[in-house]
Amino acid sequence: MFGQFLRNHSISAGILLFLRVYLGWAWLTAGWGKITGGFNAGGFLQGSVANPVIKGEALLYPNYVAFLEKFAIPHADIFSVMVAWGEFLVGLGLILGVLTSAAAFFGVMMNFAFMFAGTISTNPWMVLISMFILVAGANAGRYGGDRWVLPYLR
């Protein structure tokens, strides 16, 4: 019943518009700050490996730590660009309502990557808002560019 409300009603589309813009602004400003501020993910990645998420003596995400050690840290420059522009583009997509579901999905992927690295911050809150956008599907972009983009893509 609630899912139908999110997917079909113009009232929910209006509510989702505000959630989209709020979440999009958070992503857009974070990404723009990194793009213009000379962001380097290397320190964050090394800190995530040096201080992994543990429970007692055991690593909670050993595969993620191995991924960071073997792949992400050696390619930190590429990850720096991907994170900065990824955050910016997710924010732009959410604010404009263009490819809204894809933007929310990739935002959730980045949120989970940050949480696996041990950064809580606003990530759980952002995931929660994104889940409403994802459940709403195309209705989340009804008052945005998806109104024209999605029919064109079909």
C-alpha positions as a Markdown table, in Angstrom:
| # | Residue | x | y | z |
|---|---|---|---|---|
| 1 | Met | 0.0 | 0.0 | 0.0 |
| 2 | Phe | 2.7 | 2.5 | 0.9 |
| 3 | Gly | 4.8 | 1.3 | -2.1 |
| 4 | Gln | 1.9 | 2.0 | -4.4 |
| 5 | Phe | 1.5 | 5.5 | -2.8 |
| 6 | Leu | 5.2 | 6.2 | -3.5 |
| 7 | Arg | 5.1 | 4.9 | -7.0 |
| 8 | Asn | 1.8 | 6.3 | -8.3 |
| 9 | His | 0.6 | 9.5 | -6.5 |
| 10 | Ser | 1.4 | 13.0 | -7.4 |
| 11 | Ile | 1.4 | 13.9 | -3.7 |
| 12 | Ser | 4.3 | 11.5 | -3.1 |
| 13 | Ala | 6.1 | 12.9 | -6.2 |
| 14 | Gly | 6.0 | 16.3 | -4.5 |
| 15 | Ile | 7.3 | 15.0 | -1.2 |
| 16 | Leu | 10.0 | 13.1 | -3.1 |
| 17 | Leu | 10.9 | 16.3 | -4.9 |
| 18 | Phe | 11.9 | 17.9 | -1.6 |
| 19 | Leu | 13.8 | 14.7 | -0.5 |
| 20 | Arg | 15.6 | 14.5 | -3.8 |
| 21 | Val | 16.7 | 18.1 | -3.7 |
| 22 | Tyr | 17.8 | 17.8 | 0.0 |
| 23 | Leu | 19.8 | 14.7 | -0.7 |
| 24 | Gly | 21.0 | 16.0 | -4.0 |
| 25 | Trp | 22.3 | 19.2 | -2.5 |
| 26 | Ala | 24.3 | 17.2 | 0.1 |
| 27 | Trp | 25.9 | 15.1 | -2.6 |
| 28 | Leu | 26.5 | 18.0 | -5.0 |
| 29 | Thr | 28.2 | 20.3 | -2.4 |
| 30 | Ala | 30.3 | 17.4 | -1.1 |
| 31 | Gly | 31.4 | 16.6 | -4.6 |
| 32 | Trp | 32.0 | 20.2 | -5.6 |
| 33 | Gly | 34.1 | 20.7 | -2.5 |
| 34 | Lys | 36.3 | 17.8 | -3.5 |
| 35 | Ile | 36.5 | 18.8 | -7.1 |
| 36 | Thr | 37.6 | 22.4 | -6.3 |
| 37 | Gly | 39.6 | 21.6 | -3.2 |
| 38 | Gly | 42.2 | 19.2 | -4.5 |
| 39 | Phe | 40.8 | 16.1 | -2.9 |
| 40 | Asn | 43.0 | 13.1 | -2.5 |
| 41 | Ala | 41.4 | 9.8 | -1.3 |
| 42 | Gly | 44.7 | 8.3 | -0.4 |
| 43 | Gly | 44.7 | 9.4 | 3.2 |
| 44 | Phe | 41.1 | 8.3 | 3.8 |
| 45 | Leu | 41.9 | 4.9 | 2.2 |
| 46 | Gln | 45.0 | 4.4 | 4.2 |
| 47 | Gly | 43.2 | 5.4 | 7.4 |
| 48 | Ser | 40.4 | 2.9 | 6.6 |
| 49 | Val | 43.0 | 0.1 | 6.3 |
| 50 | Ala | 44.9 | 1.2 | 9.4 |
| 51 | Asn | 41.7 | 1.5 | 11.5 |
| 52 | Pro | 39.3 | -1.1 | 10.0 |
| 53 | Val | 35.9 | -1.9 | 11.4 |
| 54 | Ile | 36.4 | -4.6 | 14.0 |
| 55 | Lys | 34.4 | -6.5 | 16.6 |
| 56 | Gly | 36.6 | -7.7 | 19.3 |
| 57 | Glu | 39.7 | -8.9 | 17.5 |
| 58 | Ala | 38.0 | -9.8 | 14.2 |
| 59 | Leu | 37.7 | -7.7 | 11.1 |
| 60 | Leu | 34.0 | -7.3 | 10.2 |
| 61 | Tyr | 34.8 | -6.6 | 6.5 |
| 62 | Pro | 38.0 | -8.4 | 5.7 |
| 63 | Asn | 37.2 | -8.5 | 1.9 |
| 64 | Tyr | 36.7 | -4.8 | 1.8 |
| 65 | Val | 40.0 | -4.1 | 3.7 |
| 66 | Ala | 41.8 | -6.5 | 1.2 |
| 67 | Phe | 40.2 | -4.6 | -1.7 |
| 68 | Leu | 41.4 | -1.3 | -0.3 |
| 69 | Glu | 44.9 | -2.6 | 0.3 |
| 70 | Lys | 45.4 | -4.4 | -3.0 |
| 71 | Phe | 43.4 | -2.2 | -5.4 |
| 72 | Ala | 42.1 | 1.1 | -4.1 |
| 73 | Ile | 45.3 | 2.4 | -2.4 |
| 74 | Pro | 47.5 | 1.7 | -5.4 |
| 75 | His | 45.0 | 3.5 | -7.6 |
| 76 | Ala | 44.1 | 6.3 | -5.1 |
| 77 | Asp | 44.4 | 9.0 | -7.8 |
| 78 | Ile | 41.7 | 7.3 | -9.9 |
| 79 | Phe | 39.5 | 6.8 | -6.8 |
| 80 | Ser | 39.9 | 10.5 | -5.9 |
| 81 | Val | 38.5 | 11.5 | -9.3 |
| 82 | Met | 35.8 | 8.9 | -9.2 |
| 83 | Val | 34.6 | 9.9 | -5.7 |
| 84 | Ala | 34.6 | 13.6 | -6.3 |
| 85 | Trp | 32.9 | 13.5 | -9.7 |
| 86 | Gly | 30.6 | 10.6 | -8.6 |
| 87 | Glu | 29.3 | 12.6 | -5.6 |
| 88 | Phe | 28.8 | 15.7 | -7.8 |
| 89 | Leu | 27.0 | 13.8 | -10.6 |
| 90 | Val | 24.8 | 11.9 | -8.1 |
| 91 | Gly | 23.8 | 15.2 | -6.6 |
| 92 | Leu | 23.2 | 16.8 | -10.0 |
| 93 | Gly | 21.0 | 13.8 | -11.1 |
| 94 | Leu | 18.9 | 14.0 | -7.9 |
| 95 | Ile | 18.4 | 17.8 | -8.0 |
| 96 | Leu | 17.5 | 17.8 | -11.7 |
| 97 | Gly | 15.5 | 14.6 | -11.4 |
| 98 | Val | 17.3 | 13.1 | -14.4 |
| 99 | Leu | 18.0 | 9.4 | -14.1 |
| 100 | Thr | 16.9 | 9.7 | -10.6 |
| 101 | Ser | 16.8 | 6.0 | -9.7 |
| 102 | Ala | 20.3 | 5.5 | -11.1 |
| 103 | Ala | 21.6 | 8.5 | -9.2 |
| 104 | Ala | 20.0 | 7.2 | -5.9 |
| 105 | Phe | 21.4 | 3.7 | -6.5 |
| 106 | Phe | 25.0 | 5.0 | -7.1 |
| 107 | Gly | 24.6 | 7.3 | -4.1 |
| 108 | Val | 23.7 | 4.2 | -2.0 |
| 109 | Met | 26.7 | 2.4 | -3.3 |
| 110 | Met | 29.0 | 5.2 | -2.2 |
| 111 | Asn | 27.3 | 5.4 | 1.2 |
| 112 | Phe | 27.9 | 1.7 | 1.7 |
| 113 | Ala | 31.5 | 2.0 | 0.7 |
| 114 | Phe | 32.0 | 4.8 | 3.2 |
| 115 | Met | 30.3 | 2.7 | 5.9 |
| 116 | Phe | 32.3 | -0.4 | 5.2 |
| 117 | Ala | 35.4 | 1.9 | 5.6 |
| 118 | Gly | 34.1 | 2.8 | 9.1 |
| 119 | Thr | 32.7 | 6.3 | 8.4 |
| 120 | Ile | 29.2 | 6.6 | 9.8 |
| 121 | Ser | 28.5 | 10.4 | 9.6 |
| 122 | Thr | 25.3 | 11.1 | 7.6 |
| 123 | Asn | 25.6 | 7.9 | 5.5 |
| 124 | Pro | 22.7 | 5.9 | 7.2 |
| 125 | Trp | 20.4 | 8.9 | 6.9 |
| 126 | Met | 21.3 | 9.3 | 3.2 |
| 127 | Val | 20.7 | 5.6 | 2.6 |
| 128 | Leu | 17.3 | 5.8 | 4.2 |
| 129 | Ile | 16.2 | 8.8 | 2.1 |
| 130 | Ser | 17.6 | 7.0 | -1.0 |
| 131 | Met | 15.5 | 3.9 | -0.3 |
| 132 | Phe | 12.3 | 6.0 | -0.5 |
| 133 | Ile | 13.5 | 7.4 | -3.9 |
| 134 | Leu | 14.4 | 3.9 | -5.2 |
| 135 | Val | 11.1 | 2.4 | -4.1 |
| 136 | Ala | 9.2 | 5.2 | -5.8 |
| 137 | Gly | 11.0 | 4.5 | -9.1 |
| 138 | Ala | 10.0 | 6.8 | -12.0 |
| 139 | Asn | 7.6 | 8.7 | -9.7 |
| 140 | Ala | 10.6 | 10.2 | -7.8 |
| 141 | Gly | 11.6 | 12.1 | -11.0 |
| 142 | Arg | 8.0 | 13.0 | -12.1 |
| 143 | Tyr | 8.7 | 16.7 | -11.2 |
| 144 | Gly | 12.1 | 16.7 | -12.9 |
| 145 | Gly | 13.9 | 15.7 | -16.0 |
| 146 | Asp | 12.8 | 12.1 | -15.9 |
| 147 | Arg | 9.4 | 13.2 | -17.1 |
| 148 | Trp | 11.0 | 13.7 | -20.5 |
| 149 | Val | 14.2 | 11.6 | -20.3 |
| 150 | Leu | 12.6 | 8.2 | -19.4 |
| 151 | Pro | 10.1 | 8.1 | -22.3 |
| 152 | Tyr | 12.9 | 9.0 | -24.7 |
| 153 | Leu | 15.1 | 6.2 | -23.4 |
| 154 | Arg | 12.2 | 3.7 | -23.7 |
